[in-house]
Every structure is written in structure tokens, then in C-alpha cells.
């Protein structure tokens, strides 16, 4: 897509008017998506994306031009247009490009582009068959994969090539009693090829889990509302930290002071039992990276340590605005987006508490077995999250499932009210949307207990 000589020319063109920094992002990507509804193949799509963007930074401002012409002439055109936005007349010095030295920590053994369509459909058929429990009236299966090749070059002398491979499967089961429906969904994925299904994911098992959840919620009464202690299970339960706190630790909001955690490095912002991490180095995890989309090598970043705020997640432009170095957090959906600070695999680290004891000592409250989606105001940290599968707790014992529950509060308050953290860390997969588009992320935690939180219900 892009060789070193052309990249050097394009960067020089981008810096002709006195920019402080410039970079190039080239991408070639192949996506596949299949869906199956109640045993019938609904869609089978294939998409190829190809393009590049050139960015120039001057002071605290960035100018980004992109398109799908990745020829030398096309890239030079993008560079000239970006440079025109910068007021100046002198070429700024740029470093001679050299290959970035990094190790691919995410080995792939079965590229999605080499897997026959019939084999992909087979996984969905396994899923569909296993989900057909009594009272399940409809099943939906989805399978997506992608192979993305990128080349990144910048005026700090970085020239890097990287390949990112993702595979994900989704099982949805709908249960009905004739008057109302309930839905169960599980959608695991990894930065892997189709070895995902021999190493990590059994399509039939996730389908059974989704169906069981739907049937359980179909027969559950409505959750009572009130302020109460809540235990949130491991895995996708980490979505609360991701949304209510994680986004407020990104330079996207911190650099502008639009975060409740801005200016609080070194301060106690969470309970002493809380350590939170954003880690791009976990082999083959959904949110992992080798390098970010600005060519910065990945790392393991401690955000909160024993309740103390240690780091923010920072991209290059955010770092310029904050006077701090990049933390390898610059990510984007594609060449059509300029990068900004984003999460990777973000989780609450394991603690020392026993899961059963958390529930047995909580009195009356709510056990959240599966969390759903929600919304958050990153400036205030106010959130509202649905509980997909919840259970009422009375006198420290789980008594019955309940539905219609939601968790309401402020991130900065809730992380101070976490009084127990379990030992069994688990991750869940999701797509996170922000200024630079939608990117794969893991959310995770062991089981945690919040001493009191507002539970919405009836």
C-alpha cells in the first residue's frame, strides 16, 4: 500500500507550511458478515475497504484529509490539502523513517479469508440447533470476521506495518409465552481467526446459555425499585466501569477539562479495593493491539491503583494538549476517522473476596448476572444501565429472578462504594463508539459488590 520513500515525500509535503507533526494511515480491509434466522441464512455479505488519510497537527489543532486513492499522487494531494489549513511558510524538520521494531503478540492460525463459506454457515447451524429450547420461538445467529492491514508513518520517524484479525459470533434467542417476549444474547469474539472455535468458543454452548437466559427472564417478576446493595457478576459486568468511568479517563474528555477526573492524578478517586487497568498486551483478546493507530507500541496501563488515579489514556494530539506522552491509546474505526484516545481491554483487577460471601453478607439486594446496554454523560459520569438478567437477594440468599432492573448513578460515586472485589476475572466483548468511530474493546472484572446504588424497577 505504502512504501517508505513515498511516505517520506508525503510527510514532507504535509509539513511544508510549518506543521508541528504529521502522520499517514493507510488501510486495506476485508470484512465478512453472515446472519441466520430460525435456521435460514438471511445475509452473507463481503466488503472491502481501502483508503488512507493524512493528518497535520499545529499547536493544539489537527487537520485531517482522507480518501480511497492511495497512489503517490493521491496521498500527496491529501498532504497538500491538510497543509493548506496550517498558516506558515517554512518546512518543519521531519525524521528519516525507519521500521518500527515491535513483536506480533497475537498469532493467527486460520485466516478468515481462507475459511470456506460452508464452514462458516456450519457454526451458525450448530448455534441455531442448540438454542431451540422449549418456549424459544425465534433464534438469530450472527458471524463476523475481518482482516485489516495497515501502514502507519509519521514525522517522528515511525514506519510500521500491522495486521489485525477479528472473529466474533452472536447467539440471540427469543422466548415467548404468547403475550410477551424476552431476549437472551451472548456474543463472544477475539483477535483471532477461525481457531476461535477450536480454542475458545463453542457455538452450541453459547446458544444454550442465551436461550436459558431468555426463558428465565420470561418467567421472572418485575424488579422492585429502591436503593440497595448490588453484586455485579464478572465478565460483561465490567461495562459499567467502561462507560461510567473509563470514558472519563480518556484524553478526549480530560484534555478539555470535560471529565470529573480531570486534574486528579495522584488522588484517591475509588475505594482502596479497586485497581483498574487498560491493557493492550493480552494475547489475542478482542481489544488488544500490537501498535495503536498512530504507530505507538501497545502496553499495560494501570489507570487506578488501590483507589488512586495513576494514569489517563492518551493519544498523540491529546498528549500535546495535556503536555503528556501518548500511552498507545490512539485508535480509529478506519482511515475515514482521525484517531483519538480510546480504551482497549479495560477491567477491574482481581481482588481477594469470595463470591458466595459477597452475596451471603449483603442482606437484601440485587445480584446482576448479566448486564446490558446503557447510557452515560462523560462530563458528569451519570449513567443508567439495563440489567439483562437479575436475581433478588433476601437475607443473603438468591430467591428468584427479576426483570426490568436498571442501575442508576454516577461513576465517581459508585467506584467509591465498591466494598468487595472477587478473584475470578473474566472479560466480555463489545464495540465502543466515540469520536473516532467504533472499535473492538473488552470490558471485564471479577464479581464486585457496590454497597448501595439506585435500582430502577417497579
C-alpha positions as CSV (number, residue, x, y, z in Angstrom):
1,X,0.0,0.0,0.0
2,X,2.7,2.5,1.0
3,X,6.4,2.3,0.8
4,X,8.9,4.2,2.8
5,X,10.1,6.5,0.0
6,X,6.6,7.6,-0.8
7,X,5.7,8.1,2.9
8,X,8.8,10.3,3.3
9,X,7.7,12.5,0.3
10,X,4.1,12.7,1.6
11,X,5.1,13.7,5.1
12,X,7.5,16.4,3.7
13,X,4.6,17.8,1.7
14,X,2.3,17.8,4.7
15,X,4.9,19.8,6.7
16,X,5.7,22.4,4.1
17,X,3.6,25.1,5.8
18,X,5.1,24.7,9.2
19,X,3.1,22.0,10.9
20,X,4.4,20.5,14.2
21,X,3.6,16.9,13.4
22,X,2.1,14.9,10.5
23,X,1.2,11.2,10.0
24,X,-0.2,8.9,7.4
25,X,-2.6,6.0,8.0
26,X,-3.2,3.5,5.1
27,X,-5.7,0.7,5.3
28,X,-6.8,-2.3,3.3
29,X,-9.5,-4.4,5.0
30,X,-11.8,-7.3,4.1
31,X,-15.0,-7.9,6.2
32,X,-17.4,-10.8,6.1
33,X,-20.8,-10.9,7.8
34,X,-23.4,-13.7,7.9
35,X,-26.7,-13.9,9.7
36,X,-29.1,-16.9,10.2
37,X,-32.6,-16.5,11.5
38,X,-34.5,-19.6,12.7
39,X,-32.4,-22.0,10.6
40,X,-32.4,-19.9,7.4
41,X,-29.5,-18.0,6.1
42,X,-30.6,-14.4,5.8
43,X,-27.5,-12.5,4.7
44,X,-23.9,-13.3,3.6
45,X,-22.0,-10.0,2.9
46,X,-18.4,-9.3,1.9
47,X,-16.9,-5.9,2.0
48,X,-13.5,-4.5,1.0
49,X,-12.4,-1.1,2.4
50,X,-9.3,0.6,1.0
51,X,-8.0,4.1,1.7
52,X,-5.7,6.5,3.5
53,X,-5.6,9.7,5.5
54,X,-3.0,12.4,6.2
55,X,-3.1,14.5,9.3
56,X,-1.2,17.6,10.2
57,X,-1.1,19.0,13.8
58,X,-0.2,22.6,14.5
59,X,-0.3,23.7,18.1
60,X,-3.5,22.1,19.7
61,X,-5.3,21.7,16.3
62,X,-5.4,18.9,13.9
63,X,-6.4,18.8,10.2
64,X,-7.2,15.5,8.6
65,X,-7.8,14.7,4.9
66,X,-8.7,11.2,3.6
67,X,-9.9,9.3,0.6
68,X,-9.6,6.0,-1.2
69,X,-6.8,7.0,-3.6
70,X,-3.6,5.5,-2.1
71,X,-1.4,6.2,-5.0
72,X,1.6,8.5,-4.6
73,X,-0.3,11.3,-6.3
74,X,-3.4,10.7,-4.2
75,X,-1.5,10.8,-0.9
76,X,0.4,14.0,-2.0
77,X,-3.0,15.6,-2.7
78,X,-4.2,14.8,0.7
79,X,-1.0,16.1,2.3
80,X,-1.3,19.4,0.3
81,X,-4.9,19.9,1.4
82,X,-4.0,19.3,5.1
83,X,-1.0,21.6,4.9
84,X,-3.1,24.4,3.4
85,X,-5.0,24.6,6.7
86,X,-1.8,25.5,8.6
87,X,-0.7,29.1,8.4
88,X,3.1,29.2,7.8
89,X,5.6,29.0,5.0
90,X,8.6,27.0,6.3
91,X,9.1,23.3,6.1
92,X,9.4,21.8,9.5
93,X,12.1,19.2,10.1
94,X,11.0,15.6,9.9
95,X,12.8,12.4,11.0
96,X,14.1,9.9,8.5
97,X,11.7,6.9,8.5
98,X,12.8,3.6,9.9
99,X,10.9,0.4,10.6
100,X,9.2,0.3,14.0
101,X,10.5,-2.6,16.0
102,X,7.6,-4.5,17.6
103,X,6.6,-8.1,18.2
104,X,3.3,-9.5,16.9
105,X,1.8,-10.9,20.1
106,X,-1.4,-12.0,18.5
107,X,-0.7,-15.1,16.4
108,X,-3.3,-16.2,13.9
109,X,-3.5,-19.8,12.6
110,X,-6.7,-19.8,10.4
111,X,-7.3,-16.6,8.5
112,X,-11.0,-15.8,7.9
113,X,-10.3,-15.1,4.3
114,X,-9.2,-18.7,3.9
115,X,-12.2,-20.4,5.5
116,X,-14.9,-21.7,3.1
117,X,-18.4,-20.2,3.3
118,X,-19.9,-23.6,4.0
119,X,-17.8,-24.0,7.1
120,X,-18.8,-20.6,8.4
121,X,-22.5,-21.4,7.9
122,X,-21.9,-24.7,9.8
123,X,-21.1,-22.8,13.0
124,X,-24.3,-20.8,12.7
125,X,-26.3,-24.0,12.2
126,X,-24.8,-25.5,15.3
127,X,-25.8,-22.4,17.2
128,X,-29.4,-22.5,15.9
129,X,-30.0,-26.1,16.7
130,X,-28.7,-25.8,20.3
131,X,-30.8,-22.7,21.0
132,X,-34.1,-24.4,20.4
133,X,-35.2,-24.9,24.0
134,X,-38.9,-25.1,24.9
135,X,-40.6,-21.6,24.7
136,X,-37.9,-20.3,22.3
137,X,-39.8,-19.0,19.3
138,X,-37.0,-17.5,17.3
139,X,-33.2,-17.8,17.1
140,X,-30.8,-15.4,15.4
141,X,-27.2,-16.1,14.8
142,X,-24.5,-13.7,13.5
143,X,-20.9,-14.3,12.5
144,X,-18.5,-11.5,11.6
145,X,-14.8,-11.5,10.7
146,X,-12.3,-9.1,9.4
147,X,-8.7,-8.9,8.2
148,X,-7.2,-5.4,8.4
149,X,-3.8,-4.5,7.0
150,X,-2.4,-1.0,8.0
151,X,0.7,1.0,7.3
152,X,1.4,4.0,9.6
153,X,4.1,6.6,9.1
154,X,4.8,9.9,11.0
155,X,7.3,12.7,11.2
156,X,8.8,11.3,14.4
157,X,10.4,8.6,12.1
158,X,7.9,5.8,12.6
159,X,7.2,3.5,9.8
160,X,5.1,0.5,10.8
161,X,3.0,-2.3,9.2
162,X,0.5,-4.3,11.2
163,X,-2.3,-6.9,10.5
164,X,-5.4,-7.1,12.8
165,X,-7.7,-10.1,12.5
166,X,-11.0,-10.4,14.3
167,X,-13.7,-13.1,14.6
168,X,-16.9,-12.9,16.5
169,X,-20.2,-14.9,16.8
170,X,-23.5,-13.8,18.3
171,X,-26.3,-16.0,19.6
172,X,-29.7,-14.5,20.2
173,X,-32.7,-16.5,21.4
174,X,-36.3,-15.1,21.9
175,X,-38.6,-16.7,24.4
176,X,-42.4,-16.1,24.3
177,X,-45.5,-17.0,26.3
178,X,-47.8,-15.7,23.6
179,X,-48.3,-12.3,25.2
180,X,-44.7,-11.1,25.8
181,X,-41.2,-11.8,24.7
182,X,-37.8,-11.9,26.4
183,X,-34.4,-12.0,24.7
184,X,-31.1,-13.6,25.6
185,X,-27.9,-12.7,23.7
186,X,-24.3,-13.8,24.0
187,X,-21.6,-12.6,21.6
188,X,-18.0,-13.6,22.3
189,X,-15.1,-12.7,20.0
190,X,-11.4,-12.4,19.9
191,X,-8.5,-11.0,17.9
192,X,-8.2,-14.4,16.3
193,X,-9.1,-16.3,13.1
194,X,-11.4,-19.3,13.0
195,X,-9.2,-21.1,15.5
196,X,-11.6,-19.2,17.8
197,X,-13.9,-22.2,17.6
198,X,-11.4,-24.8,18.4
199,X,-9.7,-22.9,21.2
200,X,-12.2,-20.7,23.0
201,X,-15.9,-20.7,21.8
202,X,-18.4,-23.5,21.4
203,X,-21.3,-22.1,19.3
204,X,-23.7,-24.6,20.8
205,X,-22.9,-23.8,24.3
206,X,-23.3,-20.0,24.0
207,X,-26.6,-20.6,22.2
208,X,-27.9,-22.7,25.1
209,X,-26.8,-20.0,27.5
210,X,-28.6,-17.3,25.5
211,X,-31.8,-19.4,25.3
212,X,-31.7,-20.3,29.1
213,X,-31.4,-16.6,29.9
214,X,-34.4,-15.7,27.7
215,X,-36.6,-18.4,29.3
216,X,-35.5,-17.5,32.8
217,X,-36.4,-13.8,32.3
218,X,-39.7,-14.7,30.6
219,X,-41.0,-16.2,33.9
220,X,-39.4,-13.5,36.2
221,X,-41.5,-10.9,38.0
222,X,-40.6,-7.2,37.8
223,X,-37.7,-6.0,39.9
224,X,-38.6,-3.7,42.8
225,X,-37.1,-0.2,42.8
226,X,-35.0,1.3,45.5
227,X,-31.6,2.0,46.9
228,X,-29.8,-1.3,47.8
229,X,-26.5,-3.2,47.7
230,X,-25.8,-4.8,44.4
231,X,-23.5,-7.6,43.3
232,X,-22.4,-7.4,39.7
233,X,-21.0,-10.6,38.1
234,X,-17.8,-10.9,36.3
235,X,-17.3,-10.5,32.5
236,X,-19.6,-8.1,30.8
237,X,-20.5,-6.6,34.1
238,X,-17.3,-4.5,33.5
239,X,-19.4,-2.4,31.1
240,X,-20.3,-0.2,34.0
241,X,-16.7,0.8,34.7
242,X,-16.0,1.1,31.0
243,X,-18.9,3.5,30.4
244,X,-19.2,5.4,33.7
245,X,-15.5,5.8,34.5
246,X,-13.4,4.6,31.5
247,X,-14.5,7.3,29.0
248,X,-13.9,9.9,31.7
249,X,-10.3,8.8,31.8
250,X,-9.7,9.3,28.1
251,X,-7.8,12.4,26.9
252,X,-10.8,13.0,24.6
253,X,-12.5,14.5,27.6
254,X,-9.7,15.0,30.1
255,X,-7.7,17.4,27.8
256,X,-10.7,19.8,27.7
257,X,-11.5,19.5,31.4
258,X,-14.8,17.9,30.5
259,X,-14.3,15.0,32.9
260,X,-15.0,14.5,36.6
261,X,-11.4,13.1,36.9
262,X,-9.5,15.9,35.1
263,X,-6.6,17.2,37.3
264,X,-6.9,14.4,39.8
265,X,-3.8,12.3,39.1
266,X,-2.4,11.0,42.4
267,X,-5.7,11.5,44.2
268,X,-7.9,8.8,45.8
269,X,-10.9,8.5,43.4
270,X,-12.1,5.0,44.2
271,X,-12.3,2.5,47.0
272,X,-9.0,1.1,48.2
273,X,-10.0,-2.3,46.9
274,X,-10.3,-1.0,43.3
275,X,-7.4,-1.4,40.8
276,X,-8.4,-0.7,37.2
277,X,-6.3,-1.5,34.1
278,X,-6.3,-0.8,30.4
279,X,-4.2,-3.5,28.7
280,X,-3.5,-3.9,25.0
281,X,-1.0,-6.7,25.6
282,X,-3.2,-9.7,26.4
283,X,-2.6,-12.2,23.5
284,X,-5.5,-12.5,21.0
285,X,-8.0,-10.6,23.2
286,X,-10.8,-8.7,21.4
287,X,-9.5,-5.2,22.4
288,X,-5.8,-5.9,22.2
289,X,-3.3,-4.2,19.8
290,X,0.3,-4.6,18.7
291,X,0.6,-0.9,18.0
292,X,-2.1,1.7,18.1
293,X,-3.4,3.6,15.0
294,X,-0.7,6.2,15.5
295,X,2.2,3.7,15.5
296,X,2.8,3.7,19.3
297,X,3.5,0.2,20.7
298,X,0.9,-1.3,23.0
299,X,1.3,-1.5,26.7
300,X,-0.4,-2.4,30.0
301,X,-1.6,0.8,31.6
302,X,-2.6,1.0,35.3
303,X,-5.4,3.6,35.5
304,X,-6.3,3.3,39.2
305,X,-4.1,1.5,41.8
306,X,-5.7,0.7,45.2
307,X,-8.1,3.6,44.6
308,X,-5.5,6.2,43.5
309,X,-5.7,7.7,40.0
310,X,-2.4,6.8,38.3
311,X,-2.8,7.4,34.5
312,X,-5.1,8.7,31.8
313,X,-5.5,7.1,28.3
314,X,-3.7,9.4,25.9
315,X,-3.3,9.7,22.1
316,X,-0.7,12.0,20.4
317,X,-3.0,15.0,20.0
318,X,-4.4,14.6,23.5
319,X,-0.9,14.4,24.8
320,X,0.1,17.6,23.1
321,X,-2.9,19.3,24.7
322,X,-2.1,17.9,28.1
323,X,1.7,18.1,28.0
324,X,2.0,14.3,28.5
325,X,3.2,11.4,26.3
326,X,1.0,9.1,24.4
327,X,0.0,5.9,26.2
328,X,-0.6,3.9,23.0
329,X,-4.3,4.7,23.1
330,X,-4.8,6.4,19.7
331,X,-7.4,4.3,17.9
332,X,-9.9,4.7,15.0
333,X,-12.5,2.7,13.2
334,X,-10.9,3.1,9.8
335,X,-9.0,5.5,7.5
336,X,-12.1,7.7,7.4
337,X,-11.6,8.8,11.0
338,X,-8.8,10.7,12.7
339,X,-7.6,8.9,15.8
340,X,-8.4,9.8,19.4
341,X,-7.8,8.3,22.8
342,X,-9.7,5.0,23.2
343,X,-9.9,2.0,25.6
344,X,-8.6,-1.4,24.7
345,X,-9.1,-4.2,27.3
346,X,-10.3,-2.3,30.3
347,X,-11.1,-4.1,33.5
348,X,-11.1,-4.1,37.3
349,X,-8.3,-6.3,38.5
350,X,-9.0,-9.3,40.7
351,X,-9.3,-8.8,44.5
352,X,-9.4,-11.2,47.4
353,X,-13.1,-11.6,48.2
354,X,-15.2,-14.7,47.9
355,X,-18.2,-14.5,45.5
356,X,-20.5,-16.5,47.7
357,X,-19.6,-14.5,50.8
358,X,-20.4,-11.2,48.9
359,X,-24.0,-12.3,48.4
360,X,-24.5,-14.1,51.8
361,X,-23.3,-10.9,53.6
362,X,-25.2,-8.3,51.6
363,X,-28.6,-8.7,53.3
364,X,-31.4,-7.7,50.9
365,X,-30.3,-6.6,47.4
366,X,-29.8,-7.5,43.8
367,X,-27.5,-9.9,42.0
368,X,-26.8,-8.8,38.4
369,X,-25.8,-11.9,36.5
370,X,-25.8,-10.2,33.1
371,X,-25.6,-6.5,32.3
372,X,-27.0,-4.9,29.1
373,X,-26.5,-1.6,27.4
374,X,-26.9,1.9,28.9
375,X,-26.0,5.5,28.6
376,X,-23.6,7.8,30.3
377,X,-22.7,11.5,30.4
378,X,-18.9,11.6,30.3
379,X,-18.7,15.1,31.8
380,X,-20.7,14.2,34.9
381,X,-20.3,10.4,35.0
382,X,-24.1,9.9,35.3
383,X,-25.2,6.6,34.0
384,X,-28.2,4.3,33.5
385,X,-27.7,0.6,32.7
386,X,-30.1,-2.2,32.0
387,X,-29.8,-5.5,33.8
388,X,-30.4,-8.2,31.3
389,X,-30.5,-11.0,33.9
390,X,-31.0,-10.2,37.6
391,X,-31.9,-12.0,40.8
392,X,-33.4,-10.7,44.0
393,X,-31.4,-11.4,47.2
394,X,-33.2,-11.7,50.6
395,X,-31.3,-12.2,53.8
396,X,-28.1,-13.1,51.8
397,X,-29.8,-15.7,49.7
398,X,-30.8,-15.6,46.0
399,X,-34.5,-16.1,46.0
400,X,-35.8,-15.6,42.4
401,X,-35.0,-14.0,39.1
402,X,-36.3,-10.4,38.4
403,X,-36.6,-8.4,35.1
404,X,-36.8,-4.8,34.2
405,X,-34.0,-3.7,36.5
406,X,-31.6,-0.9,35.8
407,X,-28.7,0.6,37.7
408,X,-28.6,4.4,38.1
409,X,-25.9,6.6,39.5
410,X,-22.6,8.5,39.0
411,X,-19.4,6.8,38.1
412,X,-17.3,8.8,40.5
413,X,-19.6,7.9,43.4
414,X,-20.0,4.2,42.5
415,X,-16.3,3.4,42.4
416,X,-16.0,4.7,45.9
417,X,-18.8,2.5,47.0
418,X,-17.3,-0.8,45.8
419,X,-16.6,-2.7,49.0
420,X,-15.9,-6.2,47.7
421,X,-13.9,-7.4,44.7
422,X,-13.8,-11.1,43.8
423,X,-11.0,-13.3,42.5
424,X,-12.2,-14.6,39.2
425,X,-11.5,-12.1,36.4
426,X,-13.5,-12.6,33.2
427,X,-13.8,-10.5,30.0
428,X,-16.7,-9.6,27.8
429,X,-16.5,-8.3,24.2
430,X,-18.2,-5.2,22.8
431,X,-17.9,-2.4,20.2
432,X,-17.2,1.1,21.6
433,X,-18.3,4.2,19.8
434,X,-16.7,7.6,20.1
435,X,-15.3,10.4,18.0
436,X,-13.1,8.1,16.1
437,X,-15.8,5.6,15.2
438,X,-16.5,2.1,16.6
439,X,-13.6,-0.1,17.8
440,X,-13.4,-3.5,19.4
441,X,-13.0,-3.4,23.2
442,X,-13.0,-5.8,26.1
443,X,-14.8,-5.0,29.3
444,X,-14.1,-7.1,32.4
445,X,-14.0,-7.6,36.1
446,X,-14.3,-10.2,38.8
447,X,-17.6,-10.1,40.7
448,X,-17.9,-6.8,42.6
449,X,-20.2,-5.5,45.3
450,X,-21.5,-2.0,45.5
451,X,-22.6,-1.1,49.0
452,X,-25.6,1.0,47.8
453,X,-26.9,2.0,44.4
454,X,-30.2,3.2,43.0
455,X,-32.0,0.3,41.3
456,X,-34.7,1.2,38.8
457,X,-37.7,-1.2,38.6
458,X,-41.3,-1.2,39.5
